[in-house]
Amino acid sequence: MPTNIPDIVIGRLPLYLRALNRMAEEGQEVTSSHELGERLGISSAQIRKDLSHFGGFGKQGTGYRIKYLEQQLRQVLKVDREWSVVLVGAGDLGSALANYQGFVDRGFRIA
């Protein structure tokens, strides 16, 4: 991963990933920085600038292939693999967290 990436940029990447995931679930295959920005309330210029830190993902006039960009962002965020995690606490909150499917969907397995 490139160095000296501002924390604010890293913080926006999960937002992009979630939006791309929703688009893919809706059957969409290609998006633009404008459309992504509209969904997230972020300017298209900011999205392009953020993504440029990690290389060229899209093509001007064509946009971004959603599945490819999603895969690349998963690699950048290191959620493209399964992570074993430990949950401390077995009360109601611990039980609710242990049963939350969202962790599995995002590559976190509670050991």
Steps between C-alpha positions, in 0.01 A plus 500: 500500500628849426635697794400842626131456424302747715290336771192680371541323164537160668188581703293559186598173329254285702223740395593449137515125550153483659350714223662283233369189674147641494533587131619148422207353696268717288650341189699801391830426324652843436489828691652845479664718761201731457247226581707370791532854631125558470431190710750600767473879503865533397621690196601297196834684498568384857421140409733511200775659711458240777513208257799646315713433810473128419537499122267527204176311554275664245509632150397854414167501324440134585494502880588228747422131471330445834617144572862587411504817710334314787769229481781757492363691798467174694870437437595852608294466819623143552148360519554273201578209731352338807613635836457300819400724788428442866193643668540572870175500693213254497212718617210615286717739299770235449240249385347751261840581352591132470183435302530806274527377138662826388835395646507181294396692190798730548754223561511491880457159662442495874728228635 
